[in-house]
């Protein structure tokens, strides 16, 4: 049992749902837990003034002023991958450690990407809609096999590698592009690296798994579509702005892209952490329905759009809590992990 001196650790959590509270209580038995509705701010910080640690999400900015109201705090555990809402210099100055959740949904997002691929290859939405109305005719529902097709993976990080493993299971040929290729990984997983242009030329399916940085914005634009194999399927579960929407519409119109499966759209509000899509705070600041309701892709007959839901599995959300609990237990057990 982790302790602080001879006493159990006092931990205050902000920005948690009821089910998360129950889960954390089970994971952190032996500690004294307190849960505060809403985010950590100047006013609510007084409620954690005697806490040894605080658990937060991205809507709880931590700066010197907040830290001054947490005199006994030794650890900030953010339940997010990003930590730019925390003033690390101020924490270091006060001797407060900070830990995060480096990853939690690699296989989850990869599975959603493949769900989109299969929905397209076997025309699942159209088939289900037709059957729902008692129509069991097959006209227009002929799909295509994935076996023997070439899938191009843009980005071979943790998510991209999961997609590669799944593609190999379907006996697809895998070609990948990454700014930092890992040739040993390629040998072990049985795929080949290619230049960006060669990947576009060879792929029947292209799946995006890149971060959104200045160099990758609109990486799939008019120029890229012009090099693609005709009839390509485009899948994007990463960030909407990787794809130029107007160029995609043109590519769908001229047949360069036969189908697109999108979990993200260019016009989405800025999203730092997928989990914030589940929060009431995000809903107050960004109405995705209003932003997207007139989106030209929404009703396109050859586009499947899901509402940035690829990350959203019970297991992925539990992994966030598991890692947070492990971070806290390890810290008070004398071995800090996932420190930033």
VODO-144131 format. One record per residue: residue number from 1; residue in one letter; x negated, y, z negated of N, C-alpha, C in turn. Coordinates in steps of 0.1 Angstrom, whole numbers, always signed. Each point is the difference from the previous one (the first is absolute). Example, Ala and Ser with C-alpha at 12.3 -4.5 7.8 and 13.67 -1.06 7.14 Angstrom:
BEGIN
[1; "a"; [-132; -57; -78]; [+9; +12; +0]; [-9; +12; +0]]
[2; "s"; [+4; +11; +7]; [-9; +11; +0]; [+8; +11; -8]]
***
This chain:
BEGIN
[1; "x"; [-9; -12; +0]; [+9; +12; +0]; [-9; +12; +0]]
[2; "x"; [+3; +10; +10]; [-8; +12; +1]; [+3; +9; -11]]
[3; "x"; [-10; +6; -6]; [+3; +10; -11]; [-9; +12; +1]]
[4; "x"; [+4; +11; -7]; [-8; +12; -1]; [-5; +0; -14]]
[5; "x"; [-12; -2; -3]; [-5; -2; -14]; [+7; -11; -6]]
[6; "x"; [+8; +2; -11]; [+7; -10; -7]; [+15; +0; +3]]
[7; "x"; [+4; +10; +9]; [+14; +1; +3]; [+3; -3; +15]]
[8; "x"; [+12; -3; +2]; [+4; -3; +14]; [+0; +13; +8]]
[9; "x"; [-2; -1; +13]; [+0; +12; +9]; [+14; +6; +1]]
[10; "x"; [+1; +13; -1]; [+13; +7; +2]; [+0; +5; +15]]
[11; "x"; [+9; -5; +7]; [+1; +4; +15]; [+13; +6; +3]]
[12; "x"; [+0; +11; +7]; [+12; +7; +4]; [+1; -1; +16]]
[13; "x"; [+11; -5; +5]; [+2; +0; +14]; [+10; +10; +5]]
[14; "x"; [-3; +6; +11]; [+10; +10; +6]; [+3; -6; +14]]
[15; "x"; [+11; +5; +6]; [+4; -4; +13]; [+2; -15; +2]]
[16; "x"; [+7; -6; -9]; [+3; -15; +2]; [+15; -3; +1]]
[17; "x"; [+3; -10; +7]; [+14; -5; +0]; [+2; -10; -11]]
[18; "x"; [+13; -3; -3]; [+3; -9; -11]; [-6; -13; +1]]
[19; "x"; [+1; -6; +13]; [-6; -14; +1]; [-15; +1; -2]]
[20; "x"; [-7; +11; +4]; [-14; +1; -1]; [-4; +1; -15]]
[21; "x"; [+9; +6; -8]; [-3; +1; -14]; [+1; -14; -7]]
[22; "x"; [+10; -7; +4]; [+1; -14; -6]; [-12; -8; +4]]
[23; "x"; [-5; +1; +13]; [-11; -7; +5]; [-13; +3; -8]]
[24; "x"; [-2; +13; -2]; [-12; +5; -6]; [+0; -4; -15]]
[25; "x"; [+11; -1; -6]; [+1; -4; -14]; [-5; -15; -1]]
[26; "x"; [+4; -8; +10]; [-4; -14; -1]; [-15; -1; +3]]
[27; "x"; [-6; +8; +9]; [-14; +0; +4]; [-9; +6; -11]]
[28; "x"; [+5; +9; -8]; [-8; +7; -10]; [+4; -3; -14]]
[29; "x"; [+4; -12; -3]; [+3; -4; -14]; [-11; +3; -9]]
[30; "x"; [+2; +5; -11]; [-10; +3; -10]; [-4; +15; +0]]
[31; "x"; [+4; +7; +10]; [-2; +14; +1]; [+14; +7; -4]]
[32; "x"; [-1; +13; -4]; [+12; +8; -3]; [+3; +8; +12]]
[33; "x"; [+11; -3; +7]; [+4; +6; +12]; [+11; +10; -2]]
[34; "x"; [-1; +12; +7]; [+10; +10; +0]; [+3; +4; +14]]
[35; "x"; [+13; +1; +4]; [+3; +4; +14]; [+8; +13; -1]]
[36; "x"; [-5; +9; +9]; [+6; +13; +0]; [+7; +2; +14]]
[37; "x"; [+12; +4; +0]; [+7; +3; +13]; [-7; +12; +7]]
[38; "x"; [-1; -1; +13]; [-6; +11; +8]; [-15; +0; +0]]
[39; "x"; [-6; +10; +5]; [-14; +1; +2]; [-7; +7; -12]]
[40; "x"; [-13; -2; -1]; [-8; +6; -10]; [-3; +15; +4]]
[41; "x"; [+4; +9; -8]; [-2; +14; +2]; [-4; +7; -13]]
[42; "x"; [-1; +13; +1]; [-4; +8; -12]; [+10; -2; -12]]
[43; "x"; [+13; -1; +3]; [+9; -1; -11]; [+1; -15; -5]]
[44; "x"; [+0; -9; +9]; [+1; -14; -4]; [-13; -6; -6]]
[45; "x"; [-11; +7; +3]; [-13; -5; -5]; [+0; -2; -15]]
[46; "x"; [+8; +9; -7]; [+0; -1; -15]; [+5; -14; -5]]
[47; "x"; [+8; -6; +8]; [+6; -13; -4]; [-11; -11; +1]]
[48; "x"; [-11; +3; +6]; [-11; -10; +1]; [-13; +5; -8]]
[49; "x"; [+2; +10; -9]; [-11; +6; -7]; [-8; -10; -8]]
[50; "x"; [+6; -11; -5]; [-7; -9; -8]; [-4; -13; +7]]
[51; "x"; [+2; +0; +13]; [-3; -12; +9]; [-14; -1; +3]]
[52; "x"; [-5; -13; +0]; [-13; -3; +4]; [-2; -1; +15]]
[53; "x"; [+12; -2; +7]; [-1; -1; +15]; [+14; +4; +5]]
[54; "x"; [+0; +5; +12]; [+12; +3; +7]; [+1; -6; +14]]
[55; "x"; [+11; -5; +3]; [+3; -6; +14]; [+8; +9; +8]]
[56; "x"; [-4; +4; +12]; [+7; +10; +8]; [+1; -5; +14]]
[57; "x"; [+7; +8; +8]; [+1; -1; +15]; [-4; +13; +6]]
[58; "x"; [+1; +2; +13]; [-6; +12; +6]; [+7; +13; -3]]
[59; "x"; [+12; -1; -6]; [+7; +13; -3]; [-4; +5; -14]]
[60; "x"; [-10; -6; -6]; [-5; +5; -13]; [-14; +5; +2]]
[61; "x"; [-2; +13; +4]; [-14; +5; +2]; [-7; +1; -14]]
[62; "x"; [-12; -4; +0]; [-8; +1; -12]; [-11; +10; +2]]
[63; "x"; [+0; +11; -8]; [-11; +10; +0]; [-4; +3; -14]]
[64; "x"; [-9; +9; -1]; [-5; +4; -13]; [+11; +4; -10]]
[65; "x"; [+10; +7; +5]; [+10; +5; -9]; [+8; -12; -6]]
[66; "x"; [+3; -10; +9]; [+8; -12; -5]; [-9; -8; -9]]
[67; "x"; [-13; -1; +3]; [-9; -8; -9]; [-1; +6; -13]]
[68; "x"; [+1; +13; -1]; [-1; +7; -13]; [+11; -4; -9]]
[69; "x"; [+11; -4; +6]; [+12; -4; -8]; [+0; -15; -3]]
[70; "x"; [-10; -7; +4]; [-2; -14; -2]; [-13; -3; -7]]
[71; "x"; [-1; +5; -12]; [-13; +0; -7]; [-6; -14; -3]]
[72; "x"; [+9; -10; -1]; [-5; -13; -4]; [-1; -9; +13]]
[73; "x"; [+3; +5; +11]; [+1; -8; +12]; [-15; -4; +5]]
[74; "x"; [-2; -13; +2]; [-13; -5; +5]; [+1; -5; +14]]
[75; "x"; [+13; -3; +5]; [+1; -6; +13]; [+13; +6; +7]]
[76; "x"; [-2; +3; +13]; [+11; +3; +9]; [+1; -11; +10]]
[77; "x"; [+11; -7; -1]; [+3; -11; +10]; [+10; +4; +10]]
[78; "x"; [-4; +3; +12]; [+9; +4; +10]; [+5; -12; +8]]
[79; "x"; [+13; -1; +1]; [+6; -12; +7]; [+1; +3; +15]]
[80; "x"; [-12; +4; +6]; [+0; +3; +14]; [-14; -3; +5]]
[81; "x"; [-2; -1; +13]; [-13; -1; +6]; [-7; +13; +0]]
[82; "x"; [+7; +11; +4]; [-6; +13; +0]; [-1; +6; -13]]
[83; "x"; [-10; +9; -2]; [-1; +6; -13]; [-4; +15; +1]]
[84; "x"; [+4; +6; +11]; [-3; +14; +2]; [+10; +9; -9]]
[85; "x"; [+9; -6; -7]; [+8; +8; -9]; [-7; +1; -14]]
[86; "x"; [-12; -5; -1]; [-7; +0; -13]; [-13; +8; +2]]
[87; "x"; [-2; +9; -9]; [-13; +8; +0]; [-10; -9; -7]]
[88; "x"; [-8; -7; +8]; [-10; -9; -5]; [-11; +7; -8]]
[89; "x"; [-4; +12; +4]; [-10; +7; -7]; [+5; +4; -14]]
[90; "x"; [+12; +4; -1]; [+6; +4; -13]; [+1; -13; -9]]
[91; "x"; [+3; -11; +6]; [+1; -12; -8]; [-14; -4; -5]]
[92; "x"; [-10; +1; +9]; [-14; -4; -4]; [-5; +9; -11]]
[93; "x"; [+3; +13; +1]; [-4; +9; -10]; [+6; -3; -14]]
[94; "x"; [+12; -5; +0]; [+6; -4; -13]; [-2; -14; -4]]
[95; "x"; [-8; -8; +9]; [-3; -14; -3]; [+12; -9; +2]]
[96; "x"; [+9; +4; +9]; [+12; -8; +3]; [-2; -8; +13]]
[97; "x"; [+1; -13; -1]; [-2; -9; +11]; [+13; +0; +9]]
[98; "x"; [-2; -3; +13]; [+11; +0; +9]; [-1; -13; +8]]
[99; "x"; [+11; -7; +2]; [+1; -12; +8]; [+12; +0; +9]]
[100; "x"; [-1; -7; +11]; [+11; +0; +10]; [+3; -14; +4]]
[101; "x"; [+9; -1; +10]; [+4; -13; +6]; [-6; +0; +14]]
[102; "x"; [-12; -6; +3]; [-6; +1; +13]; [+8; -6; +11]]
[103; "x"; [+7; -11; -3]; [+8; -6; +11]; [+11; -8; -6]]
[104; "x"; [+11; -3; +7]; [+11; -7; -5]; [+9; -7; +10]]
[105; "x"; [-1; +5; +13]; [+10; -5; +10]; [-5; -4; +13]]
[106; "x"; [-13; -5; +0]; [-5; -4; +13]; [+8; -10; +8]]
[107; "x"; [+2; -12; -7]; [+8; -10; +7]; [+14; +4; +2]]
[108; "x"; [+6; +9; -9]; [+13; +4; +1]; [+3; +8; +13]]
[109; "x"; [-9; +10; +3]; [+1; +8; +12]; [-2; -9; +12]]
[110; "x"; [-10; -9; -1]; [-3; -9; +11]; [+12; -8; +4]]
[111; "x"; [+7; -6; -10]; [+12; -8; +2]; [+10; +8; +7]]
[112; "x"; [+2; +13; -4]; [+10; +8; +7]; [-4; +3; +14]]
[113; "x"; [-12; +2; +3]; [-5; +2; +14]; [+4; -12; +8]]
[114; "x"; [-2; -12; -6]; [+3; -12; +8]; [+16; -2; +1]]
[115; "x"; [+7; +5; -10]; [+14; -1; +1]; [+5; +9; +12]]
[116; "x"; [-6; +11; +2]; [+3; +8; +11]; [-3; -6; +13]]
[117; "x"; [-12; -7; +1]; [-4; -7; +12]; [+10; -11; +3]]
[118; "x"; [+3; -8; -10]; [+10; -11; +3]; [+14; +5; +3]]
[119; "x"; [+4; +11; -6]; [+13; +6; +3]; [+0; +4; +15]]
[120; "x"; [-11; +5; +5]; [+0; +4; +14]; [-2; -12; +9]]
[121; "x"; [-9; -9; -3]; [-3; -12; +9]; [+12; -9; +1]]
[122; "x"; [+8; -1; -10]; [+12; -9; +0]; [+13; +8; +0]]
[123; "x"; [+0; +13; +1]; [+12; +8; +1]; [+9; -3; -12]]
[124; "x"; [-5; +0; -12]; [+8; -3; -11]; [+11; +10; -3]]
[125; "x"; [-3; +13; +0]; [+11; +9; -3]; [+12; -1; +10]]
[126; "x"; [-3; -1; +13]; [+10; -1; +10]; [+8; -13; -2]]
[127; "x"; [-7; -11; -2]; [+6; -13; -2]; [+9; +0; -12]]
[128; "x"; [-4; +6; -11]; [+8; +0; -12]; [+12; +8; +1]]
[129; "x"; [-1; +12; +7]; [+11; +9; +2]; [+11; -7; +9]]
[130; "x"; [-5; -7; +10]; [+9; -6; +9]; [+8; -12; -7]]
[131; "x"; [-7; -8; -8]; [+6; -11; -7]; [+10; +5; -10]]
[132; "x"; [-3; +12; -6]; [+9; +6; -10]; [+13; +3; +5]]
[133; "x"; [+1; +2; +13]; [+13; +3; +7]; [+6; -12; +7]]
[134; "x"; [-6; -12; -4]; [+6; -12; +6]; [-4; -3; +14]]
[135; "x"; [-10; +7; +5]; [-5; -2; +14]; [-13; -8; -1]]
[136; "x"; [+1; -12; +5]; [-11; -9; +0]; [-6; -3; +13]]
[137; "x"; [+2; +9; +10]; [-6; -1; +13]; [-15; +4; -1]]
[138; "x"; [-8; -5; +9]; [-14; +2; -1]; [-6; +10; +10]]
[139; "x"; [+9; +5; +9]; [-5; +9; +10]; [-7; +13; -6]]
[140; "x"; [-12; +2; +5]; [-7; +12; -5]; [-8; -2; -13]]
[141; "x"; [+0; -12; -5]; [-6; -3; -13]; [-13; -9; +1]]
[142; "x"; [-4; -2; +13]; [-12; -8; +2]; [-13; +7; -6]]
[143; "x"; [-7; -6; -8]; [-12; +6; -6]; [-13; -5; +7]]
[144; "x"; [-11; +1; -8]; [-12; -5; +6]; [-8; -6; -12]]
[145; "x"; [-9; -10; +4]; [-9; -6; -10]; [-11; +9; -4]]
[146; "x"; [-4; -1; -12]; [-12; +6; -5]; [-13; -8; +3]]
[147; "x"; [+2; -13; +0]; [-12; -9; +3]; [-6; +3; +14]]
[148; "x"; [-13; +2; -1]; [-7; +3; +13]; [-1; +15; +3]]
[149; "x"; [+8; +8; -6]; [+0; +14; +2]; [-12; +7; -7]]
[150; "x"; [-4; +11; +4]; [-11; +7; -6]; [+6; +12; -8]]
[151; "x"; [-4; +0; -13]; [+4; +11; -9]; [-13; +8; -3]]
[152; "x"; [+2; +13; +1]; [-11; +10; -3]; [+2; +6; -13]]
[153; "x"; [-9; -1; -9]; [+1; +5; -14]; [-9; +13; -1]]
[154; "x"; [+6; +11; -2]; [-7; +12; -1]; [-2; +3; -15]]
[155; "x"; [-12; -3; -5]; [-3; +1; -14]; [-1; -13; -7]]
[156; "x"; [-12; -5; -4]; [-1; -13; -6]; [-4; +1; -15]]
[157; "x"; [+7; +9; -7]; [+0; +0; -14]; [+8; -11; -6]]
[158; "x"; [+4; +1; -13]; [+6; -11; -6]; [+13; -3; +6]]
[159; "x"; [+8; +10; +4]; [+13; -3; +7]; [-2; -6; +13]]
[160; "x"; [-9; +6; +8]; [-3; -5; +13]; [-5; -15; +0]]
[161; "x"; [-8; -3; -10]; [-5; -14; +0]; [+12; -10; -4]]
[162; "x"; [+9; +4; -8]; [+12; -8; -3]; [+8; -3; +13]]
[163; "x"; [+1; +11; +8]; [+8; -2; +13]; [-8; -9; +9]]
[164; "x"; [-13; +1; +0]; [-8; -9; +9]; [+2; -15; -5]]
[165; "x"; [+0; -3; -12]; [+2; -13; -5]; [+14; -6; +4]]
[166; "x"; [+10; +9; -1]; [+13; -4; +5]; [+1; -2; +15]]
[167; "x"; [-7; +8; +7]; [+0; -1; +15]; [-7; -13; +4]]
[168; "x"; [-11; -4; -7]; [-6; -13; +3]; [+9; -11; -3]]
[169; "x"; [+8; +1; -10]; [+10; -10; -3]; [+10; -2; +11]]
[170; "x"; [+3; +10; +7]; [+9; -1; +12]; [-8; -4; +13]]
[171; "x"; [-13; -3; -2]; [-8; -3; +11]; [-1; +11; +11]]
[172; "x"; [-1; +12; -5]; [-2; +12; +8]; [-15; +2; +2]]
[173; "x"; [-4; +7; +11]; [-13; +4; +1]; [-1; +14; -6]]
[174; "x"; [-11; +2; -8]; [-1; +12; -8]; [-12; +8; +5]]
[175; "x"; [+2; +13; +3]; [-10; +9; +3]; [+2; +12; -9]]
[176; "x"; [-11; +6; -5]; [+1; +10; -10]; [-10; +12; +3]]
[177; "x"; [+4; +11; -5]; [-8; +12; +1]; [-1; +6; -14]]
[178; "x"; [-12; +4; -4]; [-3; +7; -13]; [-12; +8; +1]]
[179; "x"; [+0; +12; -6]; [-12; +8; +1]; [-12; -6; -7]]
[180; "x"; [+3; -9; -9]; [-10; -7; -8]; [+2; -16; +1]]
[181; "x"; [-3; -6; +12]; [+3; -14; +2]; [-8; -9; -10]]
[182; "x"; [+7; -10; -4]; [-6; -10; -9]; [-1; -13; +8]]
[183; "x"; [-12; -2; +6]; [-1; -12; +9]; [+0; -13; -7]]
[184; "x"; [-4; +0; -12]; [+0; -13; -8]; [+15; -3; -3]]
[185; "x"; [+8; +10; -3]; [+14; -2; -2]; [+7; -5; +13]]
[186; "x"; [-4; +5; +11]; [+5; -3; +13]; [-3; -15; +3]]
[187; "x"; [-12; -4; -4]; [-3; -14; +3]; [+8; -10; -9]]
[188; "x"; [+1; +4; -13]; [+8; -8; -9]; [+15; -1; +3]]
[189; "x"; [+6; +11; +5]; [+14; +0; +3]; [+3; -4; +14]]
[190; "x"; [-10; +0; +9]; [+2; -4; +13]; [+6; +10; +9]]
[191; "x"; [-5; +12; -1]; [+5; +11; +9]; [-13; +7; +6]]
[192; "x"; [+3; +8; +10]; [-11; +8; +6]; [+2; +15; -1]]
[193; "x"; [-10; +7; -1]; [+1; +15; +1]; [-2; +4; +14]]
[194; "x"; [+7; +11; +3]; [-1; +6; +14]; [+0; +15; -2]]
[195; "x"; [-3; +7; +11]; [+1; +15; +0]; [+15; +3; -1]]
[196; "x"; [+2; +12; -4]; [+14; +5; -1]; [+7; -2; +14]]
[197; "x"; [-6; +5; +11]; [+6; -1; +13]; [+2; -14; +4]]
[198; "x"; [-10; -9; -2]; [+2; -14; +3]; [+11; -7; -7]]
[199; "x"; [+2; +4; -13]; [+11; -6; -8]; [+13; +5; +7]]
[200; "x"; [+1; +12; +4]; [+13; +5; +6]; [+3; -8; +13]]
[201; "x"; [-11; -2; +7]; [+2; -7; +13]; [+4; -14; -1]]
[202; "x"; [-4; -7; -11]; [+2; -15; -1]; [+12; -4; -8]]
[203; "x"; [+5; +9; -8]; [+10; -4; -11]; [+14; -1; +5]]
[204; "x"; [+7; -11; -3]; [+14; -1; +2]; [+8; +7; -11]]
[205; "x"; [-6; -1; -12]; [+6; +7; -12]; [-12; +8; -6]]
[206; "x"; [+3; +12; -5]; [-9; +8; -7]; [+6; +4; -13]]
[207; "x"; [-8; -3; -11]; [+5; +3; -14]; [-10; +9; -6]]
[208; "x"; [+5; +11; -6]; [-8; +11; -5]; [-2; -2; -15]]
[209; "x"; [-12; +1; -5]; [-3; -1; -14]; [-12; +9; -3]]
[210; "x"; [+1; +13; +4]; [-10; +10; -2]; [+5; +10; -10]]
[211; "x"; [-10; +6; -7]; [+4; +12; -8]; [+3; +12; +8]]
[212; "x"; [+7; +9; -5]; [+2; +13; +8]; [-10; +10; -5]]
[213; "x"; [-9; +3; +9]; [-11; +10; -2]; [+0; +8; +13]]
[214; "x"; [-7; +11; +0]; [+0; +9; +12]; [-4; -8; +13]]
[215; "x"; [-9; -9; -1]; [-4; -8; +12]; [+9; -10; +5]]
[216; "x"; [+10; -4; -9]; [+10; -10; +4]; [+14; +5; +3]]
[217; "x"; [+2; +13; -2]; [+13; +6; +3]; [+2; -1; +15]]
[218; "x"; [+12; -5; +4]; [+3; -2; +14]; [-10; -9; +7]]
[219; "x"; [-6; -9; -7]; [-9; -9; +7]; [+7; -8; +11]]
[220; "x"; [+13; -2; -2]; [+8; -6; +10]; [+9; +11; +6]]
[221; "x"; [-6; +6; +10]; [+6; +11; +7]; [+1; -2; +15]]
[222; "x"; [+2; +10; +8]; [+2; -2; +15]; [-12; -7; +6]]
[223; "x"; [-12; +4; -4]; [-12; -6; +6]; [-1; -15; -4]]
[224; "x"; [+3; -3; -12]; [+0; -15; -4]; [+11; -8; +7]]
[225; "x"; [+12; +6; +1]; [+11; -7; +7]; [-4; -3; +14]]
[226; "x"; [-8; +10; +6]; [-4; -2; +14]; [-9; -12; +2]]
[227; "x"; [-7; -4; -10]; [-9; -12; +1]; [+6; -13; -5]]
[228; "x"; [+12; +1; -5]; [+6; -13; -5]; [+5; -9; +10]]
[229; "x"; [+0; -13; -3]; [+6; -10; +8]; [+15; +2; +2]]
[230; "x"; [+5; +0; +12]; [+14; +3; +2]; [+9; -10; -8]]
[231; "x"; [+10; +5; -6]; [+9; -9; -8]; [-5; -3; -14]]
[232; "x"; [-10; +7; -5]; [-5; -2; -13]; [+10; +3; -11]]
[233; "x"; [-1; -7; -11]; [+9; +2; -12]; [-9; +8; -10]]
[234; "x"; [+5; +11; -5]; [-7; +8; -10]; [+6; -1; -14]]
[235; "x"; [-8; -3; -10]; [+4; -1; -14]; [-7; +10; -8]]
[236; "x"; [+7; +8; -8]; [-6; +9; -9]; [+6; -1; -14]]
[237; "x"; [-8; -5; -10]; [+4; +0; -14]; [-10; +8; -8]]
[238; "x"; [-8; +8; +6]; [-10; +8; -7]; [+4; +14; -3]]
[239; "x"; [-2; +9; +10]; [+4; +14; -2]; [+6; +5; +13]]
[240; "x"; [+11; +8; -1]; [+7; +4; +12]; [-8; +8; +10]]
[241; "x"; [-9; +9; -5]; [-7; +9; +9]; [-11; -7; +7]]
[242; "x"; [-3; -13; -2]; [-9; -7; +9]; [+5; +0; +14]]
[243; "x"; [+13; +1; +2]; [+6; -1; +13]; [+7; +13; +4]]
[244; "x"; [-3; +5; +12]; [+6; +12; +5]; [+15; -4; +5]]
[245; "x"; [+10; +5; -7]; [+13; -4; +2]; [+5; +3; +15]]
[246; "x"; [-4; +12; +5]; [+4; +3; +13]; [-6; -9; +11]]
[247; "x"; [-13; -4; -3]; [-7; -9; +9]; [+6; -14; -1]]
[248; "x"; [+4; -4; -12]; [+7; -13; -1]; [+13; +0; +8]]
[249; "x"; [+8; +10; -1]; [+12; +0; +7]; [-2; -1; +15]]
[250; "x"; [-10; +7; +5]; [-4; -1; +14]; [-4; -14; +4]]
[251; "x"; [-8; -6; -9]; [-5; -14; +3]; [+12; -10; +0]]
[252; "x"; [+10; +2; -9]; [+11; -8; +0]; [+8; +2; +13]]
[253; "x"; [+1; +12; +4]; [+8; +3; +12]; [-6; -6; +13]]
[254; "x"; [-13; +0; +1]; [-7; -5; +12]; [-4; -15; -1]]
[255; "x"; [+3; -6; -11]; [-2; -14; -1]; [-14; -4; -5]]
[256; "x"; [-8; +10; -3]; [-13; -4; -6]; [+1; -7; -13]]
[257; "x"; [+9; +5; -8]; [+4; -7; -12]; [+14; -6; +1]]
[258; "x"; [+0; -13; -2]; [+13; -7; +2]; [+9; +1; -12]]
[259; "x"; [-7; -1; -12]; [+7; +1; -13]; [-9; +7; -10]]
[260; "x"; [+6; +6; -10]; [-8; +6; -11]; [+7; -4; -13]]
[261; "x"; [-8; -4; -10]; [+5; -2; -13]; [-7; +9; -10]]
[262; "x"; [+7; +9; -6]; [-5; +11; -8]; [+5; +0; -14]]
[263; "x"; [-9; +0; -9]; [+5; +2; -14]; [-4; +14; -5]]
[264; "x"; [-6; +8; +9]; [-4; +14; -3]; [+2; +8; +12]]
[265; "x"; [+3; +13; -2]; [+3; +9; +11]; [-8; +13; -2]]
[266; "x"; [-3; +6; +11]; [-9; +12; -1]; [+6; +11; -8]]
[267; "x"; [+13; +1; +0]; [+7; +12; -6]; [+2; -2; -15]]
[268; "x"; [-4; -11; -6]; [+2; -3; -14]; [-7; +11; -8]]
[269; "x"; [+6; +3; -12]; [-7; +9; -9]; [-14; -6; -4]]
[270; "x"; [-9; +8; -4]; [-13; -5; -4]; [+2; -10; -12]]
[271; "x"; [-5; -12; +2]; [+1; -10; -10]; [-14; -4; -5]]
[272; "x"; [-3; +2; -13]; [-13; -4; -5]; [+0; -14; -5]]
[273; "x"; [+11; -5; -6]; [+1; -13; -5]; [+14; -6; +4]]
[274; "x"; [+0; -12; +6]; [+12; -6; +4]; [+10; -1; -12]]
[275; "x"; [-5; -3; -12]; [+9; -1; -11]; [+8; +12; -3]]
[276; "x"; [-5; +12; +4]; [+8; +12; -3]; [+13; +1; +8]]
[277; "x"; [+1; -8; +11]; [+13; -1; +7]; [+11; -5; -9]]
[278; "x"; [-3; -7; -11]; [+10; -6; -9]; [+3; +10; -11]]
[279; "x"; [-7; +11; -1]; [+2; +9; -11]; [+11; +10; +2]]
[280; "x"; [+6; +4; -10]; [+10; +11; +1]; [-6; +13; +3]]
[281; "x"; [-13; +2; -4]; [-7; +13; +3]; [-2; +2; +14]]
[282; "x"; [-4; -11; +7]; [-2; +1; +15]; [+13; +3; +7]]
[283; "x"; [+11; -6; -5]; [+13; +2; +7]; [+4; +15; -2]]
[284; "x"; [-4; +6; -10]; [+4; +14; -2]; [-8; +9; +9]]
[285; "x"; [-12; -4; +3]; [-9; +9; +8]; [+0; -3; +15]]
[286; "x"; [+5; -12; +4]; [+0; -3; +14]; [+11; -10; +3]]
[287; "x"; [+10; +5; +8]; [+11; -8; +4]; [-3; -6; +14]]
[288; "x"; [-5; -13; -1]; [-4; -6; +12]; [+11; -1; +10]]
[289; "x"; [+12; -3; -4]; [+11; -1; +9]; [+2; +13; +8]]
[290; "x"; [+0; +11; -7]; [+1; +13; +7]; [-11; +2; +10]]
[291; "x"; [-12; -3; -4]; [-12; +2; +8]; [+1; -9; +13]]
[292; "x"; [+5; -12; -2]; [-1; -10; +11]; [+13; -2; +8]]
[293; "x"; [+11; +5; -5]; [+13; -4; +6]; [+1; +3; +15]]
[294; "x"; [-7; +11; +5]; [+1; +3; +14]; [-12; -5; +7]]
[295; "x"; [-8; -9; -6]; [-12; -5; +6]; [+4; -8; +13]]
[296; "x"; [-7; +3; +11]; [+4; -6; +13]; [-2; -15; +0]]
[297; "x"; [-8; -5; -9]; [-3; -15; +1]; [+10; -8; -8]]
[298; "x"; [+8; +6; -8]; [+9; -7; -9]; [+9; -9; +7]]
[299; "x"; [+6; +5; +10]; [+10; -8; +8]; [-5; -6; +13]]
[300; "x"; [-13; +0; +1]; [-5; -5; +13]; [+2; -15; +0]]
[301; "x"; [+5; -6; +11]; [+3; -14; +0]; [-12; -10; -1]]
[302; "x"; [-12; +5; +2]; [-11; -8; +0]; [-10; +4; -12]]
[303; "x"; [+6; +6; -10]; [-8; +3; -11]; [+7; -4; -13]]
[304; "x"; [-8; -7; -9]; [+5; -4; -13]; [-7; +9; -10]]
[305; "x"; [+8; +7; -8]; [-5; +9; -10]; [+4; -4; -14]]
[306; "x"; [-9; -2; -9]; [+3; -2; -14]; [-4; +12; -9]]
[307; "x"; [+6; +2; -11]; [-2; +13; -7]; [-12; +0; -10]]
[308; "x"; [-12; -1; +6]; [-13; -1; -8]; [+2; -9; -11]]
[309; "x"; [+3; -13; +3]; [+4; -10; -10]; [-10; -11; -1]]
[310; "x"; [-11; +1; +8]; [-9; -11; +1]; [-7; -4; -13]]
[311; "x"; [-2; +10; -9]; [-7; -2; -13]; [+10; -6; -10]]
[312; "x"; [+13; +1; +2]; [+10; -2; -10]; [+4; -14; -3]]
[313; "x"; [-9; -8; -6]; [+4; -13; -5]; [-1; +0; -15]]
[314; "x"; [+7; -9; -7]; [+0; -1; -14]; [-14; -3; -5]]
[315; "x"; [-7; -9; +8]; [-13; -4; -4]; [-10; +11; +1]]
[316; "x"; [+1; +8; +10]; [-9; +12; +2]; [+1; +10; -12]]
[317; "x"; [+12; +3; -3]; [+3; +9; -11]; [-5; -6; -13]]
[318; "x"; [+2; -13; -2]; [-5; -6; -12]; [-15; +0; -1]]
[319; "x"; [-7; -1; +12]; [-14; +1; +0]; [-5; +13; -5]]
[320; "x"; [+7; +11; +3]; [-4; +13; -5]; [+0; +0; -15]]
[321; "x"; [+11; -6; -6]; [+1; +0; -14]; [-10; -10; -6]]
[322; "x"; [-3; -11; +6]; [-10; -10; -5]; [-13; +7; +0]]
[323; "x"; [-4; +7; +10]; [-13; +6; +1]; [-1; +11; -11]]
[324; "x"; [+11; +8; -1]; [+0; +10; -10]; [-2; -6; -14]]
[325; "x"; [+7; -10; -3]; [-1; -7; -13]; [-14; -5; -2]]
[326; "x"; [-6; -6; +10]; [-13; -6; -1]; [-10; +12; -2]]
[327; "x"; [+2; +11; +7]; [-9; +11; -2]; [+0; +5; -15]]
[328; "x"; [+12; +1; -6]; [+1; +4; -14]; [-6; -10; -9]]
[329; "x"; [+4; -13; +1]; [-5; -10; -9]; [-15; -1; +1]]
[330; "x"; [-6; +0; +12]; [-14; -1; +2]; [-7; +12; -7]]
[331; "x"; [+5; +12; +2]; [-6; +12; -6]; [-1; -1; -15]]
[332; "x"; [+11; -3; -6]; [+0; -1; -14]; [-6; -13; -6]]
[333; "x"; [-3; -9; +10]; [-8; -12; -4]; [-15; +2; +2]]
[334; "x"; [-3; +12; +4]; [-14; +4; +1]; [-6; -2; +14]]
[335; "x"; [+8; -3; +10]; [-6; -2; +14]; [+10; +8; +10]]
[336; "x"; [-4; +11; +4]; [+8; +8; +9]; [-1; -5; +14]]
[337; "x"; [+12; -1; +6]; [+1; -5; +14]; [+8; +10; +8]]
[338; "x"; [-3; +0; +13]; [+7; +9; +10]; [-1; +15; -5]]
[339; "x"; [-12; +3; -5]; [-3; +14; -4]; [-2; +8; +12]]
[340; "x"; [+4; +13; +0]; [-2; +9; +11]; [-8; +12; -4]]
***
